[in-house]
Every structure is written in C-alpha cells, then in structure tokens.
Amino acid sequence: MTTFEKHNPSLANPIMAKLLNALGNKWQDCSYGDDCVASISREIFNSEFDDFMAIYLPNSTKFNAEEEEFNTYSVNFGDGQGDRTCETLEEAIVVVQAFEFTL
C-alpha cells in the first residue's frame, strides 16, 4: 500500500485495505508519489483502447482545496464515462459495485 506522505497513509491505508477487500482482486493500488491523494484502479473492457476505473481516496478529514486536502472519494468510471463524488466509504463501494454490474 501507499507510503507517500502527501497521501496521508495513516488515513489512506486503512481505507484502501477496506476497499480492496470489498471490491476484489481486479483492483490494485495505483498511487503515485506526486499525486495529492492515494488511489486504486482496475482495468475495464473497452474494445477501442485500454481503459480503467479508479477511486481516489480522501487524504484528510476536512475539505480545503487550497491545501489539497480532500475528505471525499472520487470514483472515475473510465474515459468518457464521467465521475462521481462519494461522501463515505460505503457509498463509494455501492457506486462501484453498481457500475461493475453493468460491465
């Protein structure tokens, strides 16, 4: 799991573990050191190009965009599919599982 300090590993790592456990082995840590939040992703089928779905995790318990502190989950549904902001871990899981059901 991520160890990048900017991602706030004390907050992000337990969340990431819960998400990976709930969503299964198609998902993996895809965090990068220069991102402001940790993230997980999975490949999704697209016959025209490589595509993926991602969840960007909170790095704070409060929202402060100027300080790059985010307390929500951002679910990206793949190129051209848009994204959705979720307030809770449980909501993010439900949103992802509902989208995966359509794949």
C-alpha positions, 0 to 999 in steps of 0.5 A, a space after each residue: 500500500 501507499 507510503 507517500 506522505 502527501 497521501 496521508 497513509 495513516 488515513 489512506 491505508 486503512 481505507 484502501 485495505 477496506 476497499 480492496 477487500 470489498 471490491 476484489 482482486 481486479 483492483 490494485 493500488 495505483 498511487 503515485 508519489 506526486 499525486 495529492 491523494 492515494 488511489 486504486 484502479 482496475 482495468 475495464 473492457 473497452 474494445 477501442 483502447 485500454 481503459 480503467 476505473 479508479 477511486 481516489 481516496 480522501 487524504 484528510 478529514 476536512 475539505 480545503 482545496 487550497 491545501 489539497 486536502 480532500 475528505 471525499 472519494 472520487 470514483 472515475 468510471 473510465 474515459 468518457 464515462 464521467 465521475 462521481 463524488 462519494 461522501 463515505 466509504 460505503 457509498 463509494 463501494 455501492 457506486 462501484 459495485 453498481 457500475 461493475 454490474 453493468 460491465 
